[in-house]
Amino acid sequence: MSRDQSSLFSHGVSPGKAIEEDLPGTLALWSVEGVGSARFRALLKAFGGPVDVFKATEKSICSVPGVDTNTAAAISQTSPDGTGEKLLEKLQSCGASVVSIWDERYPHRLKEIHDPPALLFVRGSLPDVAEKCIAIVGTRTPTAYGISQGHSIAEQLAARGVGVVSGMARGIDSSAHGGALQANGRTYAVFGCGIDRIYPTENKSLAEKIESNGALISEFLPGVKPDARFFPRRNRIISGLSEAVLVVQGGRDSGALITAKFALDQNRDVFALPGNVEDRRSVGPHMLIKEGAGLVTCADDILQEINLSAIGEAGKDVSTPLPKLNASEEAVAKYLSFDPIHIDQLTREMDIPVNSVLADLLGLEMKGWVVQLPGKMFAIKKN
């Protein structure tokens, strides 16, 4: 868009339309230090579009409620074309789109929270109006029990048509995304960094699968590095996208409890998974249960409590018969249960080469008998 078209935005054009017509200016304004969601919305409401904001005097910018002199000066010193074009190129290079709060694609549940992000950067497709989502969060250092339960409950939810939201961190987050994907369901990962950065890096393959079966979401511009300070902001989006939040495992100071607090502030339901009373990673969920969070042992505990109408019917067997196993696969299957076991322990107990065991595990997984969990853990798949 050429700058001589700026009059379009100050004469009745909606902010959403102005953003669509001037993405470089939008990104440049979003990049200005001090311009958060509230100020961004106030500026567009006052001036009509990004181009008009940049053409305004510092004095007129300061007249906008909530905008201070430092922010006004920073806006005046920003080059909308140079800055914005570079950011747009980065977005395009990673295949991300811009969804503003005025866009019909913007998640309606997220729009209801206090200070929703005015802009979302998205790789994939956001939940539609009819789709219901549940967030599953927890520690980055879970037990095998936590990984198994996070994976299983996510898989159950996804199989019932419910979207699974998490933060793609190591541990519980990754197991939740993996469970949803196992059921061929939809899952959504919210980043605490730029949409062009995969964090942690070992989740690149997982991110690609999520992008194809849901979306990668961030309010941070491309190039922004992961920072612990950003995770609370990410967490409010995780809960904001969801009907409820399930905390699987986490200590007393776990970030998962921050997500639970956001959920309560946003009038969302909170659930928690009980665990070993001697394990510090169960302290967080047990605290939440004592404070009134719903105790969860399966997906139905959540769905029934919040009267969520999902695609599947509770208790209905929709599975297809599983393929028969060969002799070596049967031998491996006898050593497996619903409790995850590490590949090293399995090979020790069977006393056969790891390559042979892995070949049979692959066969079992392809036939739908076994599920592989993060950390080279394997378990019988719950159907």
Residue pairs with C-beta under 8 A, 6 or more apart in sequence:
1 21
1 22
1 25
1 51
3 51
3 81
5 21
5 51
6 49
6 51
6 52
6 55
8 18
8 21
8 49
9 18
9 21
9 22
9 47
9 48
9 49
9 50
9 51
9 52
10 47
10 48
10 49
10 52
11 48
13 21
13 48
13 49
14 102
15 41
15 44
15 45
15 48
15 49
15 100
15 102
16 100
16 102
16 103
18 26
18 44
18 48
18 49
18 50
18 51
19 26
19 44
19 49
19 50
19 98
19 100
19 102
19 119
21 49
22 49
22 50
22 51
23 84
23 88
23 98
24 80
24 81
24 83
24 84
24 85
24 87
24 88
25 49
25 50
25 51
25 53
25 54
25 80
25 84
26 50
26 84
26 98
26 100
26 119
27 83
27 84
27 87
27 88
27 91
27 98
27 221
28 50
28 54
28 78
28 79
28 80
28 81
28 83
28 84
28 87
29 35
29 40
29 43
29 50
29 53
29 54
29 75
29 78
29 80
30 40
30 118
30 119
30 221
31 78
31 83
31 84
31 87
31 221
32 71
32 74
32 75
32 78
33 71
33 74
34 68
34 70
34 71
34 74
35 43
35 71
35 74
35 75
36 115
37 101
37 115
37 116
37 117
37 118
37 119
37 219
38 66
38 115
39 64
39 66
39 67
39 71
40 118
40 119
41 101
41 118
42 64
42 65
42 66
42 67
43 53
43 61
43 64
43 67
44 50
44 53
46 63
46 64
47 53
47 56
50 80
51 80
53 61
53 75
54 75
54 76
54 78
54 80
57 76
58 69
58 72
58 73
58 75
58 76
59 72
61 67
61 71
61 72
61 75
61 76
62 68
62 69
62 72
87 221
87 222
87 223
90 196
90 222
90 223
91 97
91 98
91 121
91 195
91 196
91 222
93 196
94 123
94 195
94 196
94 222
95 123
95 211
96 121
96 122
96 123
96 195
96 196
96 222
97 121
97 122
97 123
98 119
98 120
98 121
98 122
99 105
99 106
99 119
99 120
99 121
99 122
99 126
100 106
100 118
100 119
100 120
101 111
101 116
101 117
101 118
101 119
105 126
106 120
106 126
107 126
107 127
107 240
107 241
108 129
109 133
109 240
109 241
109 242
109 243
110 116
110 117
110 237
110 240
110 241
112 240
112 266
113 236
113 239
113 240
113 266
114 265
114 266
115 236
116 240
117 219
117 237
119 219
120 126
120 217
120 218
120 219
121 194
121 195
121 217
121 218
121 219
121 220
121 221
121 222
122 195
122 215
122 216
122 217
123 195
123 211
123 215
123 216
124 210
124 211
124 212
124 213
124 214
124 215
124 216
125 214
125 215
126 188
126 215
126 217
127 133
127 163
127 186
127 188
127 241
131 161
131 163
131 186
132 161
132 162
132 163
132 243
132 308
132 309
132 310
133 162
133 163
133 164
133 165
133 188
133 241
133 242
133 243
134 157
134 162
134 163
134 164
134 165
134 242
134 243
134 244
134 245
134 246
134 302
135 164
135 165
135 166
135 238
135 239
135 241
135 242
135 244
135 245
135 246
135 259
135 263
136 150
136 153
136 154
136 157
136 164
136 165
136 166
136 172
136 173
136 176
136 245
136 246
136 248
137 166
137 167
137 172
137 173
137 176
137 235
137 238
137 245
137 246
137 247
137 248
137 250
137 255
137 256
137 259
137 260
138 146
138 150
138 171
138 172
138 173
138 247
138 248
138 249
138 250
138 254
138 256
139 146
139 171
139 172
139 248
139 249
139 250
139 251
139 254
139 256
139 281
139 284
140 169
140 170
140 171
140 172
140 173
141 170
141 171
141 281
142 150
142 171
142 172
142 175
142 248
142 249
142 281
143 249
143 275
143 276
143 279
143 281
144 339
144 340
144 342
144 373
144 375
144 377
145 275
145 276
145 339
146 171
146 172
146 175
146 248
146 249
146 273
146 275
146 281
147 171
147 172
147 175
147 340
147 373
147 374
147 375
147 377
148 175
148 338
148 339
148 340
148 373
148 377
148 379
149 248
149 273
150 172
150 175
150 176
150 179
150 248
150 249
150 273
151 175
151 176
151 178
151 179
151 182
151 371
151 373
152 179
152 298
152 382
153 176
153 179
153 246
153 248
153 273
153 296
153 298
153 299
153 302
154 164
154 175
154 176
154 177
154 178
154 179
154 180
154 183
154 187
155 179
155 180
155 182
155 183
155 185
155 382
156 179
156 183
156 298
156 299
156 300
156 382
157 164
157 180
157 185
157 299
157 302
157 303
157 310
158 164
158 179
158 180
158 181
158 182
158 183
158 184
158 185
158 186
158 187
159 183
159 185
159 312
159 318
160 299
160 303
160 310
160 311
160 312
161 185
161 310
161 311
161 312
162 185
162 299
162 303
162 308
162 310
163 180
163 185
163 186
163 187
163 188
163 214
164 176
164 177
164 179
164 180
164 185
164 186
164 187
164 188
165 187
165 188
165 189
165 190
165 238
165 241
165 242
166 172
166 173
166 176
166 177
166 187
166 188
166 189
166 190
166 238
167 173
167 189
167 190
167 191
167 192
167 231
167 234
167 235
167 238
168 174
168 177
168 189
168 190
168 191
168 199
168 203
168 206
168 207
168 210
168 216
169 200
170 200
170 202
170 203
170 374
171 374
172 248
172 249
172 250
172 256
173 189
174 203
174 206
174 374
175 373
175 374
176 187
176 248
177 187
177 189
177 206
177 209
177 210
178 206
178 373
178 374
180 186
180 187
180 213
180 214
181 187
181 209
181 210
181 213
182 371
182 381
184 213
185 213
186 213
186 214
187 210
187 213
187 214
188 210
188 214
188 215
188 216
188 217
188 241
189 207
189 210
189 214
189 215
189 216
189 217
190 217
190 218
190 234
190 237
190 238
190 241
191 197
191 199
191 216
191 217
191 218
191 220
191 234
192 199
192 218
192 220
192 226
192 227
192 230
192 231
192 233
192 234
193 199
193 218
193 220
193 224
193 225
193 226
193 227
193 230
194 218
194 220
194 221
194 222
194 223
194 224
194 225
195 216
195 217
195 218
195 220
195 222
196 222
196 223
197 222
197 223
197 224
197 225
197 226
198 204
198 207
199 226
207 216
210 216
217 237
217 241
218 234
219 233
219 237
220 230
224 230
231 255
231 258
232 255
232 258
232 262
235 255
235 258
235 259
235 262
236 259
236 262
236 266
238 245
238 259
238 262
239 245
239 259
239 260
239 262
239 263
239 266
239 268
240 262
240 266
242 263
242 268
243 268
243 269
243 306
243 308
244 263
244 268
244 269
244 270
244 271
244 302
244 306
245 259
245 260
245 263
245 268
245 269
245 270
245 271
246 271
246 272
246 273
246 296
246 302
247 254
247 256
247 257
247 259
247 260
247 270
247 271
247 272
247 273
247 284
247 285
247 288
247 293
248 256
248 272
248 273
248 285
249 256
249 273
249 275
249 279
249 281
249 282
249 284
249 285
250 256
250 257
250 281
250 283
250 284
250 285
251 280
251 281
251 283
251 284
252 280
252 283
252 284
252 287
254 284
256 284
257 284
257 287
257 288
260 270
260 272
260 288
260 293
263 269
263 270
264 270
269 294
269 302
269 305
269 306
270 288
270 293
270 294
271 293
271 294
271 295
271 296
271 301
271 302
271 305
272 284
272 285
272 286
272 288
272 289
272 293
272 294
272 295
272 296
273 285
273 296
273 297
274 282
274 285
274 286
274 289
274 295
274 297
275 281
275 282
275 285
275 286
276 282
277 286
285 293
289 295
294 301
294 302
294 305
295 301
296 302
300 314
302 308
303 310
303 314
304 314
312 318
317 383
319 383
322 367
322 368
322 369
322 383
323 367
323 368
325 333
325 363
325 364
325 367
325 369
326 363
328 356
328 360
329 360
329 363
329 364
329 367
329 369
331 350
331 360
332 346
332 350
332 357
332 360
332 361
332 364
333 364
333 369
333 370
333 380
335 341
335 346
335 349
335 350
336 346
336 364
336 370
336 378
336 379
336 380
337 379
337 380
338 379
338 380
338 382
339 379
340 373
340 377
340 378
340 379
341 377
341 378
341 379
342 375
342 376
342 377
343 354
343 357
343 358
343 361
343 376
343 377
343 378
344 354
344 376
346 357
346 378
347 353
347 354
347 357
350 357
361 370
361 372
361 378
364 370
365 371
365 372
368 381
368 383
369 380
369 381
370 378
370 379
370 380
370 381
371 378
371 379
371 380
371 381
372 378
373 379
